[in-house]
Amino acid sequence: MANIEIKKRVKPTSFRKFAIGAWKKPSDPKVYTKIKIDITHLKKLLNEKKETISLVHFFAKAMGIIYEKYPELNTVLIGNKCYQRKNITAFIHTHIRKQNHYDLSGITIEHTHQKSLKEISIEIKEKVNELRNNQNKAINRTNTILKYCPSWSYQLLVSLFDFIMNRLNINLSWMGLPKDPFGSYGVSAIGSLGFEEGFVPLFPLSRLTMILAVGKPFKEWTFETEKPKEHLMINLCFTLDHRYLDGAHVAKPLRLLKKIALNPTKYGITFD
């Protein structure tokens, strides 16, 4: 007896033949969602600060709070088994300007739920400067290995690192490679590139449960008591790994994220 009951065969079009040859069966676990938040009051608070504190710093902190509140978000696959992480760590995507091109890298900030906005800002600045000045030894070591590997070996090399670091959970810092280089969740400042919204792919080696892309703020108008009122809005775009999370896992955390943005001091975020 057939598993799937079928009728007559459908004759494919030319494009359908090409598509069948080009793609394999679906194997991508990504889920996408977006929330829009009014940050009119938040932008004013950030602008009043003497230190340079950006929306990326704020949402890196806010994400740390929701990961502490909902520890089921802070998990990782080791082999094919899911484990709770000990620490809450943010991975901040970083664009590095080279002599004649851009490169994409990133830095990690541990214990974001415990650190102040000022501490997060200072740590990000210091670590990004290390990257730009080629002072991050672990990243330099990784780049050196890739530099001397032939192009045909890229997939083999990444698969090898994935097997050792994520399946066997072996720390390779003794080789000069970064330990747990991606952390719990990612934050990407796509707004700095001029994008109001966009969804960042999950890097397979990272084992992140989700990535937040912080868009460029934009204006919206509402009419209250027949008078127009300007609001500054922002899109927060999330890419989730369906192996860890379902929609039910993130519904409450994202509602909490909205509340944190609307009333940050209530949740321990100060702008001192």
C-alpha positions in Angstrom: 0.0 0.0 0.0 1.3 3.4 -0.9 2.3 5.9 1.8 1.0 8.8 -0.3 -2.0 8.2 -2.5 -1.4 9.7 -5.9 -3.3 10.2 -9.2 -1.8 10.8 -12.6 1.6 12.1 -13.2 1.9 15.9 -13.8 4.0 17.0 -16.8 6.6 19.5 -15.5 7.3 22.8 -17.3 10.8 23.7 -18.4 11.4 25.9 -15.4 10.0 23.1 -13.1 12.5 20.7 -14.5 15.3 23.2 -13.9 14.1 23.9 -10.4 13.9 20.1 -9.6 17.5 19.8 -10.8 18.7 22.8 -8.9 17.2 22.3 -5.4 17.2 19.4 -3.1 14.4 18.6 -0.6 13.8 21.3 2.0 16.3 21.1 4.9 16.3 24.6 6.2 15.1 25.0 9.8 14.8 28.8 9.8 11.6 30.6 11.0 11.1 34.3 10.4 9.1 36.9 12.4 9.1 40.6 12.8 7.8 43.1 15.5 7.5 46.9 15.1 8.2 49.1 18.2 7.6 52.7 18.9 11.0 54.0 20.1 10.2 57.8 20.2 10.9 58.0 23.9 13.8 55.5 23.7 15.7 57.5 21.1 15.4 60.6 23.3 16.9 58.8 26.3 19.8 57.5 24.1 20.5 60.9 22.7 20.7 62.5 26.1 23.6 60.2 27.1 27.2 61.4 27.0 28.5 58.0 26.2 27.8 56.5 22.8 25.0 54.1 23.5 23.1 52.8 20.4 20.0 50.8 19.8 22.2 47.7 19.2 23.6 48.1 22.8 20.0 48.5 24.1 18.6 45.5 22.4 21.7 43.3 23.2 20.9 44.1 26.8 17.1 43.6 26.4 17.7 40.2 24.7 19.9 39.2 27.6 17.0 40.0 30.0 14.5 37.8 28.1 17.0 35.0 27.8 17.3 35.1 31.6 13.6 35.2 32.1 13.0 32.4 29.6 15.9 30.0 30.0 14.4 27.6 27.4 15.7 30.1 24.8 19.2 29.6 26.0 19.9 26.1 24.7 22.4 24.5 22.3 22.6 21.3 20.3 25.6 19.1 21.2 25.5 16.3 18.8 21.8 15.8 18.4 21.0 16.4 22.0 19.7 19.8 23.4 21.4 21.2 26.5 20.9 24.3 28.6 23.7 26.8 28.4 25.4 28.0 31.5 26.0 31.6 30.3 24.0 34.2 28.4 26.2 35.6 25.7 25.4 37.9 22.8 27.2 37.7 19.4 27.4 41.1 17.8 27.9 41.2 14.0 30.7 43.5 13.0 31.6 44.9 9.6 35.4 45.4 9.2 36.6 47.8 6.5 39.7 46.4 4.7 41.9 48.1 2.2 39.7 47.4 -0.8 36.7 45.5 0.6 34.5 44.8 3.6 34.7 41.7 5.8 32.1 40.4 8.2 33.1 39.2 11.7 31.8 39.5 15.2 32.5 39.7 18.9 30.8 38.2 21.9 29.6 39.9 25.1 29.0 37.6 28.1 26.4 38.1 30.8 24.5 40.8 28.9 21.6 40.5 31.3 23.9 41.6 34.2 25.8 44.4 32.5 24.8 48.0 32.2 24.4 49.7 28.8 27.6 51.6 29.5 29.5 48.4 30.2 28.1 46.8 27.0 29.0 49.9 24.9 32.6 50.0 26.2 33.2 46.3 25.8 31.8 46.3 22.2 34.0 49.3 21.3 37.1 47.7 22.8 36.6 44.4 21.1 35.7 45.9 17.7 38.8 48.0 17.9 40.8 44.8 18.5 39.3 43.3 15.4 40.0 46.4 13.3 43.6 46.6 14.5 44.2 42.8 14.0 44.7 42.3 17.8 42.2 39.5 18.3 44.5 36.5 18.4 41.8 33.9 18.1 40.2 35.5 15.0 43.6 36.0 13.5 44.4 32.4 14.0 41.2 31.3 12.3 41.9 33.7 9.3 45.4 32.3 9.0 44.1 28.7 8.8 41.6 29.7 6.1 44.2 31.7 4.2 46.4 28.7 3.6 43.6 26.3 2.8 42.7 25.7 -0.9 39.2 26.6 -1.9 38.1 23.0 -2.5 38.7 22.3 1.2 36.4 25.0 2.7 33.4 22.8 3.2 35.5 20.0 4.6 37.3 22.3 7.0 34.0 23.9 8.3 32.5 20.4 8.7 35.5 19.3 10.6 35.3 22.3 13.0 31.6 21.7 13.4 32.1 18.1 14.3 34.9 18.8 16.8 33.4 21.9 18.4 29.6 21.2 18.2 29.2 17.4 18.1 32.1 16.4 20.4 32.0 19.7 22.3 35.8 20.0 22.4 37.4 23.3 23.2 40.0 24.2 20.5 41.4 27.3 22.3 44.6 25.4 22.8 45.1 25.7 19.0 44.5 29.4 19.3 40.9 29.2 18.0 38.0 31.0 19.7 36.1 29.2 22.4 32.3 29.2 21.9 32.7 32.0 19.4 28.9 32.7 18.8 27.2 32.5 22.1 23.5 32.3 22.8 21.9 34.8 20.4 23.0 37.2 17.7 22.4 40.9 17.2 23.0 42.6 13.8 22.8 46.3 13.1 21.3 46.2 9.6 20.0 49.7 10.2 23.6 51.0 10.0 23.5 49.8 6.3 20.3 51.8 5.6 17.9 48.8 5.8 14.6 49.3 7.6 14.2 45.5 7.8 16.0 42.3 6.8 16.4 38.8 8.0 19.9 37.5 8.8 20.7 33.9 8.0 21.7 31.5 10.7 25.3 30.4 10.2 25.3 26.6 10.6 28.4 26.5 12.7 27.0 29.0 15.2 24.3 26.9 16.9 22.4 30.1 17.8 18.8 29.8 18.7 18.0 33.2 17.1 19.4 36.3 15.5 17.9 39.8 15.9 18.4 42.2 13.1 17.9 45.8 14.3 16.5 48.0 11.5 16.9 51.6 10.6 14.4 53.8 12.5 11.7 55.4 10.4 8.8 57.8 11.0 5.1 57.1 11.1 2.3 59.5 11.7 -0.9 59.0 13.7 -3.9 61.3 14.1 -4.8 61.8 17.8 -7.6 64.3 18.6 -7.5 65.3 14.9 -3.9 66.4 15.2 -1.0 64.6 13.5 1.6 63.1 15.8 5.0 61.9 14.7 6.3 58.5 16.0 9.8 57.0 15.5 9.4 53.3 14.8 11.8 50.4 14.4 11.5 46.9 12.9 13.1 44.1 14.9 13.5 41.1 12.6 14.1 37.7 14.0 15.5 34.5 12.4 14.8 31.5 14.6 16.2 28.0 14.5 13.2 25.6 14.4 15.3 22.8 15.9 15.2 24.7 19.2 12.2 27.0 19.1 8.6 26.9 18.0 6.3 29.9 17.7 5.0 29.2 21.2 8.5 29.5 22.6 9.0 33.0 21.5 5.5 34.6 21.8 5.8 35.6 25.4 9.5 36.6 25.2 8.8 38.9 22.3 5.9 40.5 24.1 8.3 41.0 27.0 10.8 42.6 24.6 8.1 45.1 23.6 7.4 45.9 27.2 11.1 46.4 28.0 11.5 48.8 25.1 8.4 50.8 26.2 9.5 51.0 29.9 13.2 50.1 30.2 13.7 51.4 33.7 11.0 49.0 35.0 13.2 46.1 33.9 16.5 47.4 35.4 17.8 49.2 32.3 19.2 52.6 33.3 20.7 55.3 31.2 23.0 56.7 34.0 
